[in-house]
Amino acid sequence: MIHYLDHSATSMVLPEAREAAVYAMTEAFGNPSSLHAMGIAAARCLKESRETVAAAMGCTPAELYFVSGGTEGINTAIFGAAHKNRHLGKHIVTTTIEHAATMQACKRLEGEGYTVTYVQPDEMGHIVAQDILDACKKDTALVTMMLVNNEVGTMLPVAEVGKALKQKCPQALFHVDAVQGLFRVPLTPKKWNCDLMSVSGHKIGAPKGVGAFYMKRDVRLTPYLVGGGQESGFRSGTEPMPQIAAFAAACRVRSANLERDLAHVAELKAYLTVQMEARLPWVVWNGTPDVPHVVNFSLMGCKSEVMLRVLESKEVFVSAGSACSKGKESHVLRAMGLDKARIDSALRVSFAPQNTQEDVDALIEGLEAGAKMLRRK
């Protein structure tokens, strides 16, 4: 039996999402831009899907654009905002614990003459809002930060930053990477004074290859994909209706079960914590997560890469950090000031509603077996 506990990397496609994708591929397979009956049916599906995902994102359908995933949304926001506000200046503010899509986009802009201020977290993985605001200047074009950190589960103070940013730098654009926040915490971009926001479908049970991008109604970035004028002219290219329909179906499932799912995941986290401290009392917790679906810890003396192989042999699947890092040392844990031995022994567990206590039990048993072998060596 497989025990998959790496849902911050990706989640299994929900049955309802799979069925929606198959229907869009085999029945309602018309091009939404076509004017015949099949195209009109596809356009209706697109409209309904946009309404569903927009409700999940806390915005209007007119403010939502379908993209290929979180990376495209983040890149669209960062490069688009930098271009739009280049008359203000070439300064960007972000943090050192962002996803690689943000970090690499900022690095590219630095190569183009932009200056980026990277705000550091504290040792628990939290960012102080005032540090973000203190970094902002008259020539700040963009502030970009994640809502929930994907490695340690801390929430960043987007509401506090958004409120004060519009007072200090009213023309600066504010982007929130909400990929790990969708259906974990309420998304309220208007309350956050958020101009741009990105989410991804495959973190919540939709297929890979689809995401959504929120752009506030009075903000207009220059599109970098041009052609047939789809997505109100902002992202040309025939819409991938199977992925979009599946994304909407996943949103409907997660929305209908939200309270129950959040309570269940919180119970799993509590159970994991109790079992770890009882059976592996020398565990060191990394960060203080504000959401229950992400837990990060170190088992000192047990190399992550080796422990992952031990767990895999028992069909237990977790990670040592972001999937996009591909085994490299976690830049998030390094930014938190953790020493190399602790970083090299870190593991991330990330839950989804379909996980059970049996998954946690299998994880603990695997960790015990690995620790017995590795700590003896």
Disulfide bonds with the S-S distance in Angstrom:
none
